Amino acid sequence: MSKIKVLQLHPDYNIRKMDISDLGEQLFKALPAERFETVTAFLSGKPGQGQPESIAHRSVYFGFSAAELKGLRIKALWLLYKFLKEERFDVVICNRYKPVNMMLTLARFLKITKCIAIVHGFGDYDRRYRKKQLARNLTENWVFVGVSAAVREYLIALRAGLTDKNTSYITNAIDLAAARDLMLDKASARAALGLSPDAVLIGAMGRLVPLKAHDCLINAFSGLAHEFPRSQLAILGEGRERERLEQLIAELGLEGRVQLVGFKEDALQYLKAFDVWTMPSLREGLGLALLEGMCAGLPVIASSVPAMLPLVQGAEGIAVTPGSVEELTAALRKYLEMTDEERKQAGSKVLDYVLNNHGIDEFREKYLQLISTGF
């Protein structure tokens, strides 16, 4: 019996050295080698010296430029079509909008048993022409998978051909045992990040972009900084908002109290440095950074967006209205008023919740079933 041939298509090279929360890699770990032949392909980018490759049997790097992936994408579509026609995949899994969009165009001309679109957030199909293209090109061999129930509801509400029958969700997960083994203890993590060993440390992680609402978090912290002199705020991540956030920190007189730590490879290992974990995003598909902070056993504050609210409630954390500096301030105050031991107890409840509800085994099993059905 021949193996089921599976392609996973990504927009950019993004393989992590530690695949604990790299869900593309975790998905392939669900597929037994004796039953599946796996290929990972990236529309742009490739690993540099010392950077990892996918665990797939084979990796393909198309190397398309940004210009080639804009507009009609004629060259990129033609080369991708020739590759797909020659390889004859049984299953094609598309991560994020651009690969899904290209495959919706090409799949009509190819014999692919199953196309799976993984949708990581909201808004990809808000534009009218995108809805029309989706409705026009959607065929019976497509399945759309949201990373949360909220994303699934968003997709169905588009009324572009996505229904209960062809749209599901598989909640993001994390390899909890591996994550816990990777994490440094508090003192070592703080030393590695250059953070105070004695502070009550509030943490956040994510790209420095407006959607992540780090400015709201900094403003909320500014209202409490003098009242709680041991408190500090540190944000892991990099992005186009860095300069604006640095200006905000200076304007509020918070130099030395708020640190923009920057991007850190395998940042998960440093999360035990913190005493409180925050995720104030205005919108999220799920927010792996929230799960990673929960895995570190930290009490959590997160926006009450549909994708994160069940996690925060399940972990007995604090949910706040997106963009509300006032509610963020109140939530921070609640945790800062606690003793160190009380914060540890709150973090233990968070860890118990994530261990019981977001392990990697169920994630892998659901993808194995989805990909195997029909073969």
N, C-alpha and C positions, 0 to 999 in steps of 0.2 A: 504493500500500500504506500503510495507516494505521500510525502510530507505536505502539510498545508503551508503555503508560502505567504509570509506576512511582511508587508512593508509598513514602517512607521515613518511618516513624513513630517519634518519639523521646519519652521521658517528659518531658524538660525542655529548654528552650532552652539550647544548649551550643556554639554555633558559635564557633570561635576565629578571631582575626584572621589567624593563620598556620595554614593547614590541613595542615601538614607531617605531623602525626600525628593529624589529625582524620579518622578512618577512614570516618565517614559521608560526608564530603565527598569523600574519595579514592575511595570506591565510586562516587559519581555521576560522577566524572571518567572512570571506566571505560566509561561509556555514551555512545556517539556521538550527538550531537544530531539527526542525520538519521534515526536509528532509534528514539529514545526521547524521550518527554515525561516530565519528572521533576518531582515535587512533594515538598517536605519539610514535615512537619507536627509540631508540638510540642503535647503535651497541656497543658503549663503553661509559663509564662514567655514573654518576648518581648525582642527587643533594645532596649536603651536608646539614648540619643543617642550616636552614634559607634561603636556596636557593629555587627558585620557580620551580613549575612544569608547564607543558604545559596546555593551556586552553582546550585541547582535552578532550573528555569524559574519556579517559583512557591513561595512559602512560606506556610504557614497556621499561625496561632497560636490554639489553642482557648481558652486562658486559663482552664482549669479550676483551681479552688482545691484546696488539699490535702484539704479535707473532701469535695469532690466526687469525688475520686479514691480515697477509702477505702470500705470496706464493699462494698455492692452496686453502687455507681457507676451508679445507674439513669439519672440525667440525662446523665452523660458518655457512657454507652453509647448512649443514644438519639440524642444529637447526632452522635456519631461514626458511628453507623449511617446516619443521614440523609445525611451528607457522603459516605460511601462509596457509598451507593446512587446518589446523583446523579452522582458523578464516574466511576464504572464503571472502576476501575483493573484492569489486567491482572495486575499484580504488586504485592503489599504486603510491604514489608520492615519488620520490627519489631525495634527495638533494646531489649534489656533486658526484665525480667520484666513490668512493668505493661502496656506495649503488646502484648506477646505474649498475656498473659492476657485482655485485652479482645478481641483479634482472634480468639482461640480461641472465644470466645462468639459473636461476630458473624459470622464467616466462614461458618458453617453456613447463614446466611440470605441470603448474597450470592453472586453469580457471579464469583468471583475465581479466575483460572486458577492462580496460584501464590502461596502465602504463605510467606515466609522469616522464620524466627525466628533472630536472632543472639544467642547466649548468651555473656556476657562472663566468667562465673566459675562458681563452685561454690555449691551450697546453695539456689538458687532453688526447687527442686522437692523439697527434703527433707521438707517437711511432707506428711503423708498425704493431706490433702484436696486439695493442689495436684497430687499425682501422680494422684489419681482424676480431677480435672478435666481434666488433660492427656490421660489415656487415653480419657476419655469424648468429648472434643471433637476429638481428632486425626483428620483426614481425609486422603485421598490427595493433596490439593493442598498439604500442608504439607511443608516441608523445614526441619530444624533445623541450624544451623551453629555449631559451637563455635569460639572464637578460638584454640584449641590442640588437639592430639591428646588431651591430658588432659581437657579439658572435654567433648570428644566421648565419651570413655570413660565419664565421669560420667553423661552423658545416657542412653547406652544401658543402663548398669547400673541405671537407675531402674526398668526393666521396666514402662514406662508407655506402650508403643506405639512407642517410638523404637528403630530398628534400623539395621543397616548400610545399608539401602536409603534411608532417609529422614533420615539423620543423617550429617553430614560435618564437616570443619573446614577453615578457611582461616586460616592463621597471620597475626596482626597484623603490620603492616609499617610502614615509615616512608619518606617521600620523602627519601632519603639526600642527594642532590645539593642539594636546597633546604635541608635541615637544616644541612649543612656550610657553605653560603653564609650562613646566618643567624647562625651562632655567632660571638660576640665572641672575640677572643684572650684569653689567660689574664689578662693585666694589666688589660685593659678590663673583663672580666667581674667580676673581684674588686673593682675600683673601683666598679662599678655596684651591687654587692651590699653594699658597705661591709665587705669582708673583708680580712684581712691580706694584703699582697703577698708576704710571705716565708714564710708557714706551709706546712707539708705538710697539705693540706686534704682531709679525708674528707667526701664528700657523700652526701646521700640526698634523695629527693623523693617526696612523696605526702601524701594527706590525713592530718591528725593524728588518727588513730583507732586503737583498740587493735589491729586487724587488721594494721596496718603495722609493729607491734613496734618503734617508735622508742625505747621505754623500754629494750628489750634492747640496742639499739645504743648508747645513752647509757651504760648500765651497763658494756658491754664496753669502751667508750672510757675510762671512768673508771679501769679497771685498768691502762691504758697511758699515761695523760696525763702523769704525772710522769717516766716512763721516756723519753718522747719529747717533750721540751718544745717542739719546733717544731710539733707536731701540733695540729690543730683540727678540729672537727666542725661542719658546717653543714647544716641541714635546710630544704629548700624545701617550703612547704605550710602549710595552715591547717586547723583543725578543733577539735572539742570537747575534745581531749586537751591543748590548749595549756597550760592552767593546771596540770594534773598534771605535765606534762613540765617546766615551769618550776620547779615545786617540787622535782622530782627533781634537776634541774641544780643548784639551790641547796643541797640536802642533800648532794650529792657534791662541793661546792666547785668547780664547773666553770664558774662565771660568767666570761665572757671567753674560755673555751675551747670552749664549745658555743653555737652561735647558732641560734635558731629564726627563720629569715629571713622566714617568712610566705609568702603566696601572691604569685606573680609572673606577670603576663600574659606568655604566650609564654616560659615559663621555659627552654625549650630553648636560647635564645640565651646563657644564662649558664653552661652546663655545662662549658665548658673552664676555668672557674675552679678546678675540682677536680683532685686528683691521684689519688684513689681513689673509686670509685663503689660504693655499697652499696644492697641492697634486702632487708632482713631479714624481709619479710612472713610472717605465719603461714599465709596462703593467698593465691593469686593465680590469675586466669584465664590471664593471660600476664604482664601487667605492662609497659605501654608505657614506664614510667619506666626500666625496665632497658634496653630497646632504645635509648632516647634517650641514656642514659649511655654505652652501648656505641658509639653513633654519634659521640660526642665523643672516642672513642679512649682511654677510661679503663679501667684494670684493674678488674675487678669482683668483688664478693662478693655472693652472693645465696642465699636459702633454697633448699634442695633440694626444693621442692615440685614435683610432676610437670610443671607448665606451664613452670617456669623452668629446671629442671635441664639439659635438652638445650642450652639457650642458654649456660648457664654452662660446661658441659663443652666445647661447640664452640669457645668463645672462650678456653679454657684459663684460666678464672677459678677462683674458690674457692667451692664450694657448702658450706653449713652447715645443720645440722639446725634446722628452725624453732623459735625460742624458746630456743636454746642460747646463753647468754651466753658460756660457756666456748669454744665453737667460734668464735663471732664474734670474741672476744678474740684467739684464735690466728691467725685469718685477717687481722685488722688488723695484728697483730704482723709477719706475714710481709711485708706490703707496706711497713710503716713501717721495717723493717730494710733495705729495698732503698735503693740510691742513686737519685737523681732520674733518672738515665739508665736504670737497670734498670726503674723504673716506666714510663718512656716506652716501652721495648721491649715490656713486657707489654701496654701500651695499644695498641700498633701491631698486635699479634696479634688483639686484640679488634676493632679497626676492620676488619681484613682479613676476619674472620669475618662481621661484620654486613653488610659490603658485598657479600659473595658469597652470603649466605643470606637476607637479610630486606629486599630492595629492594621498592619499591612496584609495579614492573611486573608481577610474578607475582601479587601480590594483586589488582590490577585485572583481569588476564586471567581469573583464576579466578572472580571475581564476574560478569564479563561473560558467561562461559560458563554459569554457574549461572542467571543471569537470562534469558538468551536461549534456553536449551534448551526446546523445546516450542513455540516461536513461529516 
